[in-house]
Amino acid sequence: MPFNYTLRVKAVPVPSSPLKEDANVLDKTIYKMRIYGLEIESLTPYEP
């Protein structure tokens, strides 16, 4: 599946407390990115 977007990420502080077990899928996905110190800042269509 083509992904024709420019993804801009920024550095963020790494979260200190883990998620609760009943966290939803979106929260878990965001947490997985943030444990690496990254957060999506913008998503724009790719223009070569």
N, CA, C and O of each residue as an XYZ file, in Angstrom:
192
protein
N       0.842     -1.166      0.000
C       0.000      0.000      0.000
C       0.894      1.238      0.000
O       1.665      1.438      0.939
N       0.805      2.066     -1.029
C       1.628      3.266     -1.087
C       1.258      4.247      0.029
O       0.093      4.379      0.403
N       2.250      4.906      0.530
C       2.061      5.921      1.567
C       2.700      7.195      1.058
O       3.879      7.446      1.307
N       1.924      8.007      0.343
C       2.448      9.206     -0.293
C       2.206     10.440      0.562
O       1.512     11.371      0.155
N       2.785     10.431      1.741
C       2.659     11.548      2.660
C       4.020     11.874      3.258
O       4.885     11.007      3.384
N       4.192     13.125      3.618
C       5.374     13.539      4.355
C       4.993     13.529      5.833
O       4.012     14.147      6.248
N       5.776     12.828      6.593
C       5.523     12.685      8.021
C       6.569     13.498      8.766
O       7.766     13.249      8.620
N       6.133     14.463      9.560
C       7.053     15.276     10.344
C       6.916     14.875     11.806
O       5.820     14.882     12.366
N       8.042     14.525     12.415
C       8.036     14.138     13.826
C       8.875     15.119     14.625
O       9.732     15.815     14.081
N       8.617     15.163     15.911
C       9.414     16.015     16.795
C       9.822     15.218     18.021
O       9.180     14.234     18.387
N      10.887     15.657     18.637
C      11.365     15.018     19.858
C      10.505     15.467     21.031
O      10.174     16.646     21.161
N      10.149     14.509     21.882
C       9.346     14.796     23.074
C       9.947     14.053     24.261
O      10.685     13.086     24.074
N       9.641     14.489     25.473
C      10.122     13.749     26.640
C       9.543     12.335     26.663
O       8.378     12.128     26.326
N      10.349     11.387     27.054
C       9.903      9.997     27.146
C       8.975      9.873     28.360
O       9.330     10.312     29.454
N       7.784      9.278     28.176
C       6.853      9.148     29.303
C       7.442      8.271     30.412
O       8.104      7.268     30.145
N       7.190      8.664     31.641
C       7.767      7.922     32.764
C       6.856      6.818     33.286
O       7.337      5.828     33.836
N       5.560      6.977     33.122
C       4.663      5.953     33.654
C       4.045      5.143     32.515
O       3.617      5.715     31.513
N       3.996      3.832     32.656
C       3.400      2.987     31.613
C       1.880      3.142     31.563
O       1.265      3.683     32.482
N       1.302      2.666     30.492
C      -0.157      2.712     30.332
C      -0.837      1.729     31.264
O      -0.240      0.753     31.719
N      -2.091      2.009     31.533
C      -2.905      1.061     32.288
C      -3.277     -0.087     31.362
O      -3.252      0.071     30.142
N      -3.616     -1.219     31.915
C      -3.937     -2.393     31.108
C      -5.197     -2.202     30.263
O      -5.343     -2.850     29.226
N      -6.108     -1.324     30.689
C      -7.345     -1.121     29.929
C      -7.244      0.027     28.916
O      -8.267      0.522     28.444
N      -6.021      0.451     28.581
C      -5.836      1.533     27.611
C      -6.331      1.092     26.229
O      -6.201     -0.073     25.854
N      -6.901      2.048     25.476
C      -7.417      1.691     24.152
C      -6.273      1.607     23.133
O      -5.131      1.947     23.440
N      -6.595      1.153     21.927
C      -5.591      0.911     20.891
C      -4.870      2.201     20.506
O      -3.656      2.192     20.302
N      -5.594      3.296     20.407
C      -4.967      4.571     20.039
C      -3.949      4.997     21.092
O      -2.836      5.396     20.750
N      -4.316      4.915     22.355
C      -3.389      5.276     23.433
C      -2.143      4.399     23.398
O      -1.032      4.890     23.594
N      -2.323      3.102     23.150
C      -1.181      2.184     23.096
C      -0.257      2.520     21.925
O       0.964      2.458     22.061
N      -0.837      2.877     20.773
C      -0.043      3.226     19.598
C       0.750      4.503     19.845
O       1.934      4.572     19.517
N       0.110      5.503     20.416
C       0.795      6.765     20.728
C       1.915      6.516     21.731
O       3.012      7.054     21.582
N       1.649      5.710     22.742
C       2.664      5.405     23.750
C       3.874      4.714     23.120
O       5.015      5.010     23.476
N       3.625      3.794     22.186
C       4.730      3.088     21.530
C       5.647      4.049     20.791
O       6.862      3.856     20.780
N       5.083      5.081     20.175
C       5.917      6.078     19.488
C       6.672      6.934     20.503
O       7.847      7.248     20.311
N       5.993      7.302     21.575
C       6.591      8.228     22.538
C       7.699      7.580     23.365
O       8.570      8.288     23.871
N       7.690      6.249     23.517
C       8.775      5.637     24.288
C      10.110      5.781     23.565
O      11.172      5.608     24.164
N      10.046      6.104     22.253
C      11.268      6.372     21.498
C      11.573      7.859     21.447
O      12.525      8.274     20.786
N      10.776      8.667     22.136
C      10.998     10.102     22.172
C      10.501     10.823     20.931
O      10.995     11.904     20.608
N       9.521     10.239     20.219
C       8.989     10.843     18.994
C       7.488     11.069     19.089
O       6.764     10.312     19.735
N       7.043     12.129     18.428
C       5.619     12.411     18.330
C       5.349     12.952     16.927
O       6.111     13.779     16.426
N       4.277     12.496     16.294
C       3.927     12.997     14.963
C       3.444     14.430     15.108
O       2.529     14.720     15.879
N       4.075     15.317     14.355
C       3.715     16.729     14.407
C       2.786     17.093     13.258
O       1.844     17.865     13.441
N       3.044     16.543     12.071
C       2.151     16.815     10.940
C       2.252     15.705      9.913
O       3.227     14.954      9.865
N       1.222     15.624      9.098
C       1.132     14.627      8.048
C       0.551     15.350      6.839
O      -0.603     15.777      6.868
N       1.343     15.490      5.773
C       0.901     16.233      4.601
C       1.125     15.391      3.345
O       2.020     14.546      3.323
N       0.325     15.609      2.303
C       0.527     14.872      1.056
C       1.948     15.115      0.517
O       2.464     16.231      0.571
N       2.555     14.060      0.006
C       3.915     14.146     -0.526
C       3.925     14.901     -1.846
O       3.135     14.614     -2.745
N       4.826     15.867     -1.953
C       5.008     16.629     -3.183
C       6.484     16.604     -3.544
O       7.297     17.264     -2.897
N       6.837     15.831     -4.596
C       8.266     15.728     -4.968
C       8.832     17.045     -5.489
O      10.010     17.116     -5.839
